[in-house]
Amino acid sequence: MRLFLSSYRFGAHYDRLLALVGEPGRVAVIANACDSWPSARPSAVSSDLFPLRRLGFQPEELDLRTYLGRPADLERTLAGFPLVWVRGGNTFVLRAQFARSGADVALRNLLAADALVYAGYSAGACVLTPDLHGLESMDDPAEVRPVCGIEPRWDGLGLVDHRIVPHLDSPTDPQGLSRRLARDYRTAGVAHWALTDEDVIVVEGDRVDVLAR
């Protein structure tokens, strides 16, 4: 299993992503964490396509909404990409769209077979953790029902054994919500990684590296 998890895009460790992938190639960009932002969604997608292209990748948006009820088709499509890039947004919306499309099962299968690299930032990283409780202080679970038609799910995919707190001390978090959540996890004894926008978690097989700048 190869994972590249960050608070914001490549963090300060693009070299480690390239080492996991081997060389830039096709990338499936999953932006469904932005599905509750209909007017802002196109620009959110574009904002990730451009930096990937600049680095030599060939990004293609893969919208999970087009695979509802077609999990086998989704898994076959994902298997054609050496890299999946899952951007930030609302973690609960992303988790719901993973469940509705079967992406949660497909990605587990493909990662277990080492068929691709999963790179995710913010919500795209948080969704791989064991449990999403606490993230409601940063992302609104109430956005799930009107967007996805199901109730929010509080389980992550469980592919890493710590919860993730993104955007620690980031200019994008002027209220300090990330620092507050990290404090609450510490107080409750919850294993977690609190990441600045430069930090990255790299998982390769049984090895887990938490990289700061």
Buried (B, 14 or more C-beta within 10 A) or exposed (E): BBBBBBBBBBBBBBEBBBEBBEEBEEBBBBBBBBBBBEEEBEEBBEEBBEEBEEBEBEBBBBBBEEBBEEBEBBBEBBBEBBBBBBBBBBBBBBBBBBBBBBBBBBBBBBBEEEBBBBBBBBBBBBBBBBEBBBBBBBBBBEBBEEBBEEEBBBBBBEBBEBBBBBBBEBEEBEEBBBBBBBEBBEEEEBEBBBBBBBBBBBBBEEEBEEBEE
